[in-house]
Each structure stands twice: as structure tokens, then as C-alpha cells.
Amino acid sequence: MKRTNCKIAFNDKLLMLFAIPLLSFIIPIVFFGCRLNRQPYFNVARFFSTFIIIVLLWMVNRYILIWCRKRYPRFSDVRKRLLIQISTMLLVTLLGNNLLHYILTETIFTENPVSVFDTDHLITSNAAAMFCLIMIIGIYESIYFMHELRSSVQETENLKRENLAAQLNALRTQVNPHFLFNNLNTLISLIPENPDHAVDFVQQLSKVYRHILEVKDEKSIPLKDELDVLHAYTFLMKTRFDKNLEVNVDVPAEKLQKRIVPLSLQILMENAIKHNIVSSDKPLQINVFTDNGSLVVSNNLQMKKQVNESTGIGLNNIRNRYKMLSDAPVKVTESETNFTVSIPLIEQ
């Protein structure tokens, strides 16, 4: 596979090998009226002087183009990028063209010297330079735009598939035999000992299932709704693990109308319980709070030696679904004692 600069979007070596000599031949004929059989003659000196100018200006403008794309990579910065890019390329092309013309005619190709103050020559020369610049911008930007459009469409389709997979996996997880087995066993033990608690348990279990069905087609939901189902899920887990599991939620009221990817809190809490020891000797503590526009889920780290097979739901699904909604990344940090996931809160 041919190597390409990711900010160019295609291998432009062949383009330069073809276009630069072609322009070096065309420009003296079209813009300066050079001919092979009469004055002003089109000769080797004309060709190579034009060739040198085009090569230098092409490479400088190519560098400016790459720098601007690296400096302003986001789609929201396209207008700003093009304004800065085109302005810089225009200024560099005009100054560079006139300076190079003067240097070449005064030092190397001196057989047809041109006065610095020759207005007609300056206009023609700069018009030729602008023609090259427009061609460079047109070719590179059109190919780059098509490449970005193709990548965007492909990424959107991939994220849609990820989103659908997350929804299906979430539903599948909640109805898998292990989940039902654990909750039914808990319910069986509650019915004779504490019938009222058993009724509450069934109601909270129903709330979790109902929430999954309601949000399966939603891209984002209010944080308040997600916290409500988190409390229901916490109730189920606390009933099962009792004092061995502690869940602390501290979210200010003004943050409750922010939006969040559905099922993300449940997935993070489920992963924490799944991958860590939950016992009287090593109780698991999960903290949910806000920090700098993000919702943070943190737990003390006490990894199990053997972990059940993954359900397919996890951080990658959360990350990929957030890519459809926000430029802010999902941040994951792990220390010797804590595992923390920070997910962006989305404006309504």
C-alpha cells in the first residue's frame, strides 16, 4: 500500500511529477506568449526558470496546507482554516513569485533580464502564479474533501452499528440466564423472609427492564432519567450484596437536565461489580459525581483473579456512542487503588 500523508489524503508524488513539468511548459506559452518559432522564444532557460519557481512555490504552499489542516483539524474550524490557509498561501505566492523572478533573472537566467518595475510583466507573472495557486488549492481541497466525506460516512455507519450493537447487547445482558438466575435467587430468598422487600425488588427489576426498552432507540437521555434507573439497579445489587457494596451518588440538581448516553451508568456499574471482588473483607465502593462538565464513575480497584467472559458491553461501546454526540472524549484513568471513568455531559 502506498504511503500517504494523512493531511493530504492521497499520494501526491505522481501529481507533482506530472503537473509541475506540464505547468512549466504551458505558463510561458499561455501567459508570456512564448513561441518556438518567434520572439519571445520558448527555450530551455524559460522552461527551467518557470520550473524552479513552480517547484518552490508548490512545496511551500503544500507545507502551509498541511500545517493548517493539522492546526485546525475539526469540521467546525473549516471556515477559519480556509481563511487562514488561503490568505497565507496568497501572500506567500505573490511575494515568493516576485522575489524568485527577480533572483533568477538577475543571477542565473540573465539573457532576457526583466525590470523590477515592468508593470506588464509583473501583472502577467502574478496572474500565472495565481493560476497555479488556484489549481493547487482546487486539486488538494477537492480530494481532501472527498476523502473526509468518505471517512465521515464510513465512521457514521460504524458508529450506528456500534450503537445498535450496544442496545441489543444491553437487552441481551439483562435477560441472560446469569442475570435472571441471580435476581430470581435473591427474590426467592426475600419472599419468605421479607415479602415487602420482595415486592420492592420486583418493582425495581421491572423498572430496569422498562428503561432498557424505552431508551433502546435514543441517542441520549436526561441525566435525571439515567440516575433514576441507576438507583433501581443499585437497589437490586445492594439487595444481593448487602453491605459489601456501597454506591454514593453526588450530582447537583442543576446538572440533572444535562444529557448522557443511555445505559452508560448501568454498564459502568455492572463492569465494576463484574471485574472486582465484592465481599465483607473487601467491600466495593462506587462513587458517582460531577467534575468539570463530566460525570465521573470511580471505584476502588480490587480485581478478581478470574473474570467471567465479557458480555461485549464496555468502554468501547460507550466511547463509540459518544463520538456521535460530542467532541469531548471519554476519559479512563487507572491507578493502583482506583479505576475512574469520566464521561462528558451533553448540553440539551
C-alpha positions as CSV (number, residue, x, y, z in Angstrom):
1,M,0.0,0.0,0.0
2,K,1.4,3.4,-0.9
3,R,2.2,5.7,1.9
4,T,0.3,9.0,2.0
5,N,0.3,12.0,4.3
6,C,-2.9,11.8,6.3
7,K,-3.4,15.5,5.9
8,I,-3.0,15.3,2.1
9,A,-5.4,12.3,1.8
10,F,-3.6,10.9,-1.3
11,N,-0.2,10.2,-2.6
12,D,0.6,13.4,-4.5
13,K,4.0,12.5,-5.8
14,L,2.6,11.4,-9.2
15,L,0.5,14.6,-9.3
16,M,3.6,16.7,-8.8
17,L,5.7,14.7,-11.3
18,F,3.1,15.3,-13.9
19,A,1.7,18.7,-13.1
20,I,4.9,20.7,-12.4
21,P,6.6,20.0,-15.8
22,L,3.3,20.5,-17.6
23,L,2.7,23.9,-16.0
24,S,6.4,24.8,-16.7
25,F,5.6,24.2,-20.3
26,I,2.2,25.8,-20.5
27,I,2.7,29.0,-18.5
28,P,5.4,30.6,-20.7
29,I,3.3,29.9,-23.7
30,V,-0.2,31.0,-22.4
31,F,0.8,33.9,-20.1
32,F,4.0,35.2,-21.6
33,G,3.3,34.5,-25.3
34,C,6.5,32.5,-25.8
35,R,6.7,30.5,-29.1
36,L,9.2,28.1,-30.6
37,N,9.5,29.9,-33.9
38,R,9.4,33.6,-33.0
39,Q,10.2,36.0,-30.2
40,P,9.8,35.8,-27.3
41,Y,11.3,32.4,-27.7
42,F,10.3,29.4,-25.6
43,N,13.7,27.9,-24.7
44,V,15.3,25.7,-22.0
45,A,16.1,28.8,-19.9
46,R,12.4,29.8,-19.9
47,F,11.3,26.3,-19.0
48,F,13.7,25.8,-16.1
49,S,13.2,29.2,-14.6
50,T,9.4,28.6,-14.6
51,F,10.1,25.0,-13.3
52,I,12.2,26.2,-10.3
53,I,9.6,28.9,-9.3
54,I,6.7,26.4,-9.5
55,V,8.5,23.7,-7.6
56,L,9.5,26.1,-4.7
57,L,6.0,27.7,-4.5
58,W,4.3,24.3,-4.8
59,M,6.3,22.8,-1.9
60,V,5.9,25.9,0.3
61,N,2.1,26.0,-0.3
62,R,1.9,22.3,0.3
63,Y,3.6,22.8,3.7
64,I,1.2,25.6,4.6
65,L,-1.8,23.4,3.6
66,I,-0.6,20.5,5.8
67,W,0.2,22.8,8.7
68,C,-3.3,24.5,8.6
69,R,-5.0,21.1,8.5
70,K,-3.0,19.9,11.5
71,R,-3.7,23.2,13.3
72,Y,-7.4,23.2,12.6
73,P,-8.5,19.6,12.2
74,R,-12.1,19.8,13.3
75,F,-15.0,20.3,11.0
76,S,-16.2,23.3,12.9
77,D,-12.9,25.0,12.1
78,V,-13.1,24.6,8.3
79,R,-14.1,28.2,7.6
80,K,-11.3,29.5,9.8
81,R,-8.8,27.1,8.4
82,L,-9.6,28.0,4.8
83,L,-9.4,31.7,5.5
84,I,-6.0,31.5,7.2
85,Q,-4.7,28.9,4.7
86,I,-5.8,30.8,1.5
87,S,-4.6,34.2,2.9
88,T,-1.2,32.8,3.8
89,M,-0.8,30.9,0.6
90,L,-1.8,34.0,-1.4
91,L,0.7,36.2,0.4
92,V,3.5,33.7,0.2
93,T,2.8,33.1,-3.5
94,L,2.8,36.8,-4.5
95,L,5.9,37.6,-2.5
96,G,7.7,34.4,-3.4
97,N,6.9,34.7,-7.1
98,N,8.2,38.2,-7.5
99,L,11.3,37.6,-5.4
100,L,12.2,34.4,-7.3
101,H,11.6,36.0,-10.7
102,Y,14.0,38.8,-9.7
103,I,16.7,36.5,-8.3
104,L,16.5,34.1,-11.3
105,T,16.6,36.8,-14.0
106,E,19.4,38.7,-12.2
107,T,21.6,35.8,-11.3
108,I,21.1,32.7,-13.4
109,F,18.9,33.3,-16.5
110,T,20.2,36.7,-17.5
111,E,19.9,36.6,-21.2
112,N,16.4,38.2,-21.0
113,P,16.5,40.4,-17.9
114,V,13.3,42.0,-16.8
115,S,13.0,45.3,-15.0
116,V,11.6,45.1,-11.5
117,F,9.3,48.0,-12.4
118,D,7.9,46.4,-15.6
119,T,4.2,46.6,-14.8
120,D,3.0,44.4,-17.6
121,H,5.5,41.6,-16.7
122,L,4.5,41.8,-13.0
123,I,0.8,41.5,-13.8
124,T,1.4,38.6,-16.1
125,S,3.8,36.8,-13.8
126,N,1.5,37.2,-10.8
127,A,-1.5,36.1,-12.8
128,A,0.4,33.0,-13.7
129,A,1.2,32.5,-10.1
130,M,-2.4,32.9,-9.1
131,F,-3.4,30.4,-11.7
132,C,-1.0,27.8,-10.2
133,L,-2.2,28.6,-6.7
134,I,-5.9,28.2,-7.6
135,M,-5.1,24.9,-9.3
136,I,-3.2,23.7,-6.2
137,I,-5.9,24.7,-3.8
138,G,-8.6,23.2,-6.1
139,I,-7.0,19.9,-6.5
140,Y,-5.8,19.4,-2.9
141,E,-9.0,20.6,-1.3
142,S,-11.4,18.7,-3.5
143,I,-9.6,15.4,-3.0
144,Y,-9.3,16.1,0.8
145,F,-13.0,17.0,1.0
146,M,-13.9,13.8,-0.8
147,H,-11.6,11.8,1.5
148,E,-13.1,13.4,4.6
149,L,-16.6,12.9,3.4
150,R,-16.0,9.2,2.7
151,S,-14.4,8.8,6.1
152,S,-17.2,10.6,7.8
153,V,-19.9,8.5,6.1
154,Q,-18.0,5.3,7.0
155,E,-17.4,6.4,10.6
156,T,-21.1,7.3,11.0
157,E,-22.1,3.9,9.7
158,N,-19.7,2.2,12.0
159,L,-21.0,4.2,15.0
160,K,-24.6,3.4,14.1
161,R,-23.7,-0.3,14.1
162,E,-21.9,0.1,17.4
163,N,-24.9,1.9,18.8
164,L,-27.3,-0.8,17.6
165,A,-24.9,-3.5,19.0
166,A,-24.8,-1.7,22.3
167,Q,-28.6,-1.6,22.5
168,L,-29.0,-5.2,21.6
169,N,-26.2,-6.3,23.9
170,A,-27.7,-4.3,26.8
171,L,-31.1,-6.1,26.3
172,R,-29.4,-9.4,25.9
173,T,-27.3,-8.9,29.0
174,Q,-30.3,-8.1,31.1
175,V,-32.2,-11.2,30.0
176,N,-29.3,-13.6,30.1
177,P,-29.6,-16.6,32.4
178,H,-27.0,-15.4,34.8
179,F,-28.7,-12.1,35.5
180,L,-32.1,-13.7,35.8
181,F,-30.7,-16.6,37.9
182,N,-29.0,-14.2,40.4
183,N,-32.0,-12.0,40.7
184,L,-34.5,-14.8,40.9
185,N,-32.4,-16.5,43.6
186,T,-32.4,-13.2,45.5
187,L,-36.1,-12.8,45.1
188,I,-36.8,-16.4,46.3
189,S,-34.8,-15.7,49.5
190,L,-36.7,-12.5,50.1
191,I,-40.3,-13.8,49.6
192,P,-40.5,-15.8,52.9
193,E,-38.2,-13.5,54.9
194,N,-39.3,-10.1,53.8
195,P,-42.4,-10.0,51.5
196,D,-42.5,-6.2,51.4
197,H,-38.9,-6.0,50.3
198,A,-39.6,-8.7,47.7
199,V,-42.4,-6.5,46.2
200,D,-40.0,-3.6,46.1
201,F,-37.4,-5.8,44.4
202,V,-39.8,-6.9,41.7
203,Q,-40.8,-3.3,41.1
204,Q,-37.2,-2.1,40.7
205,L,-36.3,-5.1,38.5
206,S,-39.3,-4.1,36.3
207,K,-38.1,-0.5,36.2
208,V,-34.7,-1.6,34.9
209,Y,-36.2,-3.7,32.1
210,R,-38.7,-1.0,31.2
211,H,-36.0,1.6,31.0
212,I,-33.9,-0.6,28.6
213,L,-36.9,-0.9,26.3
214,E,-37.8,2.8,26.4
215,V,-34.3,4.1,25.6
216,K,-33.2,1.4,23.1
217,D,-33.7,3.9,20.2
218,E,-32.5,7.0,21.9
219,K,-29.1,8.5,21.3
220,S,-29.1,10.5,24.6
221,I,-31.4,10.9,27.6
222,P,-31.5,13.3,30.5
223,L,-29.1,12.6,33.3
224,K,-32.0,12.5,35.7
225,D,-33.6,9.5,33.9
226,E,-30.3,7.7,33.8
227,L,-29.8,8.3,37.6
228,D,-33.3,7.1,38.3
229,V,-32.6,3.7,36.7
230,L,-29.2,3.6,38.3
231,H,-30.9,3.8,41.7
232,A,-33.2,0.9,40.7
233,Y,-30.1,-1.1,39.5
234,T,-28.3,-0.2,42.7
235,F,-31.3,-1.4,44.7
236,L,-31.0,-4.8,43.0
237,M,-27.3,-5.1,43.6
238,K,-27.5,-3.9,47.2
239,T,-30.1,-6.5,47.9
240,R,-27.8,-9.1,46.6
241,F,-24.5,-7.9,48.1
242,D,-25.9,-6.0,51.1
243,K,-23.2,-4.0,53.0
244,N,-20.4,-5.4,50.8
245,L,-21.4,-2.9,48.1
246,E,-21.6,0.8,48.7
247,V,-22.8,3.3,46.0
248,N,-22.6,7.0,46.6
249,V,-24.2,9.4,44.1
250,D,-23.5,13.1,44.4
251,V,-24.9,15.1,41.5
252,P,-26.0,18.7,41.8
253,A,-29.6,19.5,40.8
254,E,-28.5,21.9,38.1
255,K,-26.8,19.1,36.3
256,L,-29.8,16.8,36.1
257,Q,-31.1,18.2,32.8
258,K,-27.8,17.6,31.0
259,R,-27.9,14.6,28.7
260,I,-26.0,11.3,28.7
261,V,-25.7,8.2,26.6
262,P,-28.4,5.7,27.8
263,L,-27.3,2.7,29.9
264,S,-23.8,4.1,30.3
265,L,-24.0,4.3,34.1
266,Q,-25.5,0.9,34.4
267,I,-22.8,-0.5,32.1
268,L,-20.0,1.1,34.2
269,M,-21.5,-0.1,37.5
270,E,-22.0,-3.6,36.0
271,N,-18.4,-3.7,34.9
272,A,-17.1,-2.6,38.3
273,I,-19.1,-5.4,40.0
274,K,-18.1,-7.9,37.4
275,H,-14.4,-7.3,37.5
276,N,-13.8,-6.6,41.2
277,I,-14.1,-8.6,44.4
278,V,-17.2,-7.7,46.4
279,S,-17.0,-9.3,49.9
280,S,-17.2,-8.4,53.5
281,D,-13.4,-8.4,53.7
282,K,-13.1,-6.3,50.6
283,P,-16.3,-4.2,50.1
284,L,-16.6,-2.5,46.8
285,Q,-17.3,1.3,46.8
286,I,-18.6,3.1,43.7
287,N,-18.8,6.9,43.6
288,V,-20.7,8.9,41.1
289,F,-20.2,12.6,40.9
290,T,-19.7,15.5,38.5
291,D,-16.4,17.3,37.7
292,N,-15.7,20.0,35.1
293,G,-18.7,19.2,32.9
294,S,-18.3,15.5,33.1
295,L,-19.9,12.7,35.1
296,V,-17.3,10.6,36.9
297,V,-17.8,7.0,38.0
298,S,-15.0,5.7,40.2
299,N,-14.5,2.5,42.2
300,N,-11.8,1.1,44.4
301,L,-9.7,-1.4,42.5
302,Q,-9.6,-5.0,43.8
303,M,-9.5,-7.1,40.6
304,K,-10.8,-10.7,40.6
305,K,-8.2,-13.3,39.6
306,Q,-10.7,-14.9,37.3
307,V,-13.2,-12.9,35.4
308,N,-16.3,-14.2,33.6
309,E,-16.4,-14.0,29.8
310,S,-17.1,-10.4,28.7
311,T,-20.7,-9.6,27.6
312,G,-19.4,-7.3,24.8
313,I,-20.6,-4.2,26.6
314,G,-18.0,-1.9,27.9
315,L,-15.9,1.2,27.5
316,N,-15.5,0.8,23.7
317,N,-19.3,0.9,23.2
318,I,-19.6,4.0,25.4
319,R,-16.7,5.7,23.6
320,N,-18.1,5.0,20.2
321,R,-21.6,6.1,21.0
322,Y,-20.2,9.4,22.4
323,K,-18.4,10.0,19.2
324,M,-21.8,10.5,17.5
325,L,-22.8,13.2,20.0
326,S,-19.8,15.1,21.3
327,D,-16.2,16.0,20.5
328,A,-15.3,15.6,24.2
329,P,-13.6,12.2,24.8
330,V,-14.5,9.5,27.4
331,K,-11.5,9.5,29.8
332,V,-10.3,6.4,31.6
333,T,-7.7,6.5,34.4
334,E,-6.4,3.6,36.4
335,S,-4.2,3.8,39.5
336,E,-3.1,1.1,41.9
337,T,-6.1,1.8,44.1
338,N,-8.8,3.3,41.8
339,F,-10.5,2.9,38.4
340,T,-12.2,6.0,37.1
341,V,-14.2,6.7,34.0
342,S,-15.2,10.3,33.1
343,I,-18.0,10.7,30.6
344,P,-19.0,14.1,29.1
345,L,-22.3,15.7,30.0
346,I,-24.0,16.8,26.8
347,E,-26.0,20.1,26.5
348,Q,-29.7,19.7,26.0
